[in-house]
Amino acid sequence: MTWENGSKVFAECVHKGLLRQDRGKTSRGWGALLRQARHKERLRIARELHDTLLQGFLSASMQLRLVDEWLPADSPAKPILRRALDLIRKGLDEGRGALLGLRSPALPDNSLEKALGDIRDDFAPGSRARLRIVILGETRSLVPSVQEQIYWIAREALLNALRHSAASRVEAEIEYLPRKLRVVVRDDGAGIDPEALRTGRNSHWGLTGMQERAASIGAKVRVWSKRGEGTEVEISLPIHGLVKTA
């Protein structure tokens, strides 16, 4: 090979390398723009929910409380009215929780472990259940769009356990296997009604939403529960091609 031909080959290699580098930068740039766009859309939805649905619930609650005060103590309507007020209060609490999730950044420091551990800060120090995070295997970051969905599914499972199960212990186990990520949320609480598990009708557990999020990234969600023996939610995802590179 002559010096001239060698220079041409070298120049072509450099050019191809620069093109690959540019493609990589472009891909990362588009990924960042997509994440920003998703976050802006979540903020827009949160504002609309706050200004319409939640404000409507709050106004209805205030009106019903006035009616409750006017009714005689022995009125047969009192128990029904109190039940309606309790349902509205629960709806407002869960709506505020949803708004908090919409407004929150996806994952602080891109750490699934830290983000799930921070959920305990949403509850008062005297809350009954103790939350424990367990990490098995070598921690790896997945591509942000996938890791974010895993976080939301696991977060929903943790919030269900902390809010609704009357558990004394709640545990989130994150296991990094060579070809798979497993996140298991388990509690020692009251368990879920088998009929609700079968049909997904008890909406406060958010089971349908968890399944839909999982399907969007090729993950699977398995739920095991028995009355009086607690609940276990397993999220599993093949991670080939999804591990984030430096």
C-alpha positions as CSV (number, residue, x, y, z in Angstrom):
1,M,0.0,0.0,0.0
2,T,1.4,3.4,-1.0
3,W,1.6,6.3,1.4
4,E,-1.2,8.0,-0.6
5,N,-3.6,5.0,-0.4
6,G,-2.8,4.6,3.3
7,S,-3.7,8.2,3.9
8,K,-7.0,7.7,2.1
9,V,-7.9,4.6,4.1
10,F,-7.0,6.4,7.4
11,A,-9.1,9.4,6.4
12,E,-12.1,7.1,5.6
13,C,-11.8,5.4,9.0
14,V,-11.7,8.7,10.8
15,H,-14.7,9.9,8.8
16,K,-16.7,6.8,9.6
17,G,-15.8,7.1,13.3
18,L,-16.9,10.7,13.4
19,L,-20.2,9.8,11.7
20,R,-20.8,7.1,14.3
21,Q,-20.0,9.5,17.1
22,D,-22.4,12.1,15.6
23,R,-25.1,9.5,15.3
24,G,-24.6,8.6,19.0
25,K,-24.7,12.2,20.0
26,T,-27.9,12.8,17.9
27,S,-29.5,9.7,19.5
28,R,-28.7,10.9,23.0
29,G,-29.9,14.4,22.1
30,W,-33.3,13.1,20.8
31,G,-33.6,10.9,23.9
32,A,-33.1,14.0,26.2
33,L,-35.7,16.0,24.2
34,L,-38.2,13.2,24.4
35,R,-37.8,12.9,28.2
36,Q,-38.2,16.7,28.5
37,A,-41.3,16.6,26.3
38,R,-42.8,13.8,28.4
39,H,-42.1,15.7,31.6
40,K,-43.8,18.9,30.2
41,E,-46.8,16.8,29.2
42,R,-47.1,15.4,32.7
43,L,-47.0,18.9,34.2
44,R,-49.7,20.0,31.8
45,I,-51.9,17.0,32.7
46,A,-51.3,17.6,36.4
47,R,-52.3,21.3,36.1
48,E,-55.5,20.3,34.3
49,L,-56.4,17.6,36.8
50,H,-55.8,20.0,39.7
51,D,-57.8,22.9,38.2
52,T,-60.8,20.7,37.1
53,L,-61.3,17.3,38.6
54,L,-59.7,17.8,42.1
55,Q,-61.2,21.3,42.6
56,G,-64.6,19.8,41.6
57,F,-64.3,17.0,44.2
58,L,-63.2,19.6,46.8
59,S,-66.2,21.8,46.1
60,A,-68.6,18.9,46.3
61,S,-67.0,17.8,49.6
62,M,-67.5,21.2,51.1
63,Q,-71.2,21.3,50.1
64,L,-71.8,17.8,51.5
65,R,-70.2,18.8,54.8
66,L,-72.6,21.7,55.1
67,V,-75.5,19.3,54.5
68,D,-74.1,17.0,57.1
69,E,-74.0,19.8,59.7
70,W,-77.6,20.8,59.0
71,L,-79.0,17.3,59.3
72,P,-80.3,16.2,62.7
73,A,-78.0,13.7,64.5
74,D,-80.6,10.9,64.2
75,S,-81.3,11.4,60.5
76,P,-81.2,8.1,58.5
77,A,-79.4,10.0,55.8
78,K,-76.4,10.7,58.1
79,P,-74.6,7.3,57.5
80,I,-75.0,7.5,53.8
81,L,-73.7,11.0,53.7
82,R,-70.7,10.2,55.8
83,R,-69.9,7.2,53.5
84,A,-70.1,9.6,50.5
85,L,-67.7,12.0,52.3
86,D,-65.3,9.2,53.1
87,L,-65.3,8.1,49.4
88,I,-64.6,11.7,48.3
89,R,-61.8,12.1,50.8
90,K,-60.1,8.9,49.6
91,G,-60.5,10.1,46.0
92,L,-58.9,13.4,46.8
93,D,-56.0,11.7,48.6
94,E,-55.3,9.3,45.7
95,G,-55.7,12.2,43.2
96,R,-53.1,14.3,45.1
97,G,-50.8,11.3,45.1
98,A,-51.2,11.0,41.3
99,L,-50.5,14.7,40.9
100,L,-47.3,14.3,43.0
101,G,-46.2,11.5,40.7
102,L,-47.0,13.5,37.5
103,R,-45.0,16.5,38.8
104,S,-42.0,14.6,40.1
105,P,-38.9,14.1,38.0
106,A,-38.7,10.6,36.6
107,L,-35.7,9.3,38.5
108,P,-33.3,11.3,40.7
109,D,-29.7,10.5,39.8
110,N,-31.0,7.9,37.4
111,S,-31.1,5.5,40.4
112,L,-34.1,3.1,40.7
113,E,-33.0,2.1,44.3
114,K,-32.8,5.7,45.5
115,A,-36.1,6.7,43.9
116,L,-38.0,3.7,45.5
117,G,-36.3,4.4,48.9
118,D,-37.4,8.0,48.8
119,I,-41.0,6.9,48.7
120,R,-40.9,6.5,52.5
121,D,-40.5,10.3,52.7
122,D,-44.1,10.6,51.5
123,F,-45.4,9.2,54.8
124,A,-45.3,10.5,58.3
125,P,-42.5,9.1,60.5
126,G,-45.0,7.3,62.7
127,S,-46.5,5.3,59.9
128,R,-47.0,1.7,60.9
129,A,-45.2,-0.1,58.1
130,R,-41.4,-0.3,57.8
131,L,-40.0,-0.1,54.3
132,R,-36.9,-2.0,53.4
133,I,-35.0,-1.9,50.1
134,V,-32.9,-4.9,49.1
135,I,-30.5,-5.0,46.2
136,L,-29.2,-8.2,44.8
137,G,-26.5,-8.4,42.0
138,E,-24.5,-5.7,40.4
139,T,-26.5,-2.5,39.9
140,R,-27.0,-1.5,36.3
141,S,-28.8,1.5,34.8
142,L,-31.3,0.8,32.0
143,V,-32.2,3.2,29.2
144,P,-34.2,6.0,30.9
145,S,-37.5,5.4,29.1
146,V,-37.6,1.7,30.3
147,Q,-36.2,2.4,33.8
148,E,-38.8,5.1,34.3
149,Q,-41.7,2.7,33.6
150,I,-40.2,0.1,36.0
151,Y,-40.1,2.8,38.6
152,W,-43.7,3.8,38.2
153,I,-44.9,0.2,38.4
154,A,-42.9,-0.6,41.5
155,R,-43.9,2.8,43.0
156,E,-47.6,1.9,42.5
157,A,-47.0,-1.5,44.2
158,L,-45.2,0.1,47.1
159,L,-47.9,2.8,47.6
160,N,-50.6,0.2,47.6
161,A,-48.8,-1.8,50.3
162,L,-48.1,1.3,52.4
163,R,-51.5,2.8,52.1
164,H,-54.0,-0.1,51.8
165,S,-52.5,-3.3,53.2
166,A,-52.3,-2.5,56.9
167,A,-48.9,-4.2,56.8
168,S,-46.2,-3.9,59.4
169,R,-43.4,-4.7,57.0
170,V,-43.0,-3.8,53.3
171,E,-40.0,-4.8,51.2
172,A,-38.8,-4.0,47.7
173,E,-36.3,-6.4,46.3
174,I,-34.3,-5.3,43.2
175,E,-32.4,-8.2,41.6
176,Y,-30.0,-7.6,38.7
177,L,-29.6,-11.0,36.9
178,P,-27.3,-11.4,33.8
179,R,-30.3,-11.2,31.4
180,K,-33.2,-10.0,33.5
181,L,-34.2,-7.4,36.0
182,R,-36.6,-8.5,38.8
183,V,-38.3,-6.1,41.2
184,V,-40.4,-7.8,43.9
185,V,-42.6,-5.8,46.3
186,R,-44.0,-7.8,49.2
187,D,-45.8,-7.1,52.4
188,D,-47.3,-8.9,55.3
189,G,-50.6,-7.1,55.2
190,A,-54.3,-8.0,54.8
191,G,-54.0,-9.3,51.2
192,I,-56.2,-8.5,48.2
193,D,-59.7,-9.8,47.5
194,P,-59.2,-12.7,45.0
195,E,-62.1,-11.4,42.9
196,A,-60.4,-8.0,42.6
197,L,-57.2,-9.7,41.5
198,R,-59.2,-11.8,38.9
199,T,-61.2,-8.9,37.4
200,G,-59.0,-5.9,38.3
201,R,-62.2,-4.1,39.4
202,N,-60.8,-2.7,42.7
203,S,-59.3,0.4,41.1
204,H,-57.3,1.7,44.1
205,W,-54.8,-1.1,43.6
206,G,-54.0,0.2,40.2
207,L,-53.4,-3.3,38.8
208,T,-54.7,-2.6,35.3
209,G,-52.4,0.4,35.0
210,M,-49.4,-1.6,36.2
211,Q,-50.1,-4.3,33.6
212,E,-50.4,-1.7,30.8
213,R,-47.1,0.0,31.8
214,A,-45.4,-3.4,31.9
215,A,-46.7,-4.4,28.5
216,S,-45.5,-1.1,26.9
217,I,-41.8,-2.1,27.7
218,G,-42.0,-5.9,27.3
219,A,-42.1,-6.6,31.0
220,K,-44.4,-8.9,33.0
221,V,-46.2,-8.3,36.3
222,R,-47.3,-11.2,38.5
223,V,-49.4,-10.6,41.6
224,W,-49.8,-13.2,44.3
225,S,-52.0,-12.5,47.3
226,K,-54.0,-14.3,49.9
227,R,-56.4,-12.9,52.5
228,G,-54.5,-12.4,55.8
229,E,-51.2,-13.5,54.3
230,G,-50.0,-10.4,52.4
231,T,-49.3,-9.6,48.8
232,E,-46.3,-10.0,46.5
233,V,-45.9,-8.2,43.2
234,E,-43.2,-9.3,40.8
235,I,-42.0,-7.2,37.9
236,S,-39.6,-9.0,35.5
237,L,-38.0,-7.6,32.3
238,P,-35.4,-9.1,29.9
239,I,-32.7,-6.5,29.7
240,H,-30.7,-7.5,26.6
241,G,-30.0,-4.3,24.7
242,L,-31.6,-2.1,27.4
243,V,-28.6,-1.6,29.7
244,K,-27.5,2.0,29.5
245,T,-23.9,2.5,28.3
246,A,-21.6,5.2,29.5
